[in-house]
Amino acid sequence: MSSFVISLISAASIFAGALFGMGLQRRLPSHHLSKEMQDLVKISAGTIATLTALVLGLLVSSAKSSFDGIQTAIVQGSAKFILLDRALARYGPESRAAREQLKRVVAAGIEMIWPAEKTGVSALTRFERANGIELVQDKLRELTPQNDAQRQALAQAQQIANDLSQTRWLSVEEAQNQLPVPLLLILVFWLVLLFVSFGLFAPRNSMALTVLLVGACAISAAIFLVLELNRPLDGLIKVSSAPLRYAMQHLGQ
């Protein structure tokens, strides 16, 4: 289920809680809506609001850290692609096949994560199945250095290629981070309870309904943000392709 659909369901559930509270307001006896009951409901609602704000804030912070981690990995990987190409250039013309393979790997990576057309397969799945850097490593193994300078350049290139392979799998593992469903359900349940308390003492007019609807949409937007940041390679909020595109311009020079 997409982040947008989940956030819409959350908004509908939260707003339905407010409508349920308004419906209770009509049916409850007057002594259940006294000043003392209002104070009690406000205290309970304040406790729930504090818990919700704390959990939602932690979720946003955690999701942003995960998103930044993937973006940092792409930036570092892009720099290492350039360094690998430079090391192969120092090796000599014998590394031409490896450099061409490296350029194809970067181009394929850009198309894989930021495709021009939708393929129906998630970018994370395509990224996980990719084996381009392994092909570059195979090309490096075919090289036979003839002097110390070539041996040093080849050793550096192999080390960078190994680092790129490790970074790729670390990024795949980090991108597996997903918001636990029970946690999301508990969060939405707290929000529904909170809006039930709002609707219980809200005036029954169009302005109150509008305010409650806007509030439900605003909170659902935060849930949408958490879900999107937890999917840095897919969805509407994706990591930037600028570092890889910049690296592409410097390969083969």
JOTA-V98172 format. One record per helix or strand of 2 or more residues. SS is the DSSP state (hx for helix, st for strand). FROM is the first residue (numbers start at 0). LEN is the number of residues. If there is no record, write none. Layout:
BEGIN
ss:from:len
SS:FROM:LEN
SS:FROM:LEN
END
This chain:
BEGIN
ss:from:len
hx:2:25
hx:29:4
hx:34:57
hx:92:21
hx:122:7
hx:131:10
hx:147:28
hx:180:20
hx:205:24
hx:241:9
END
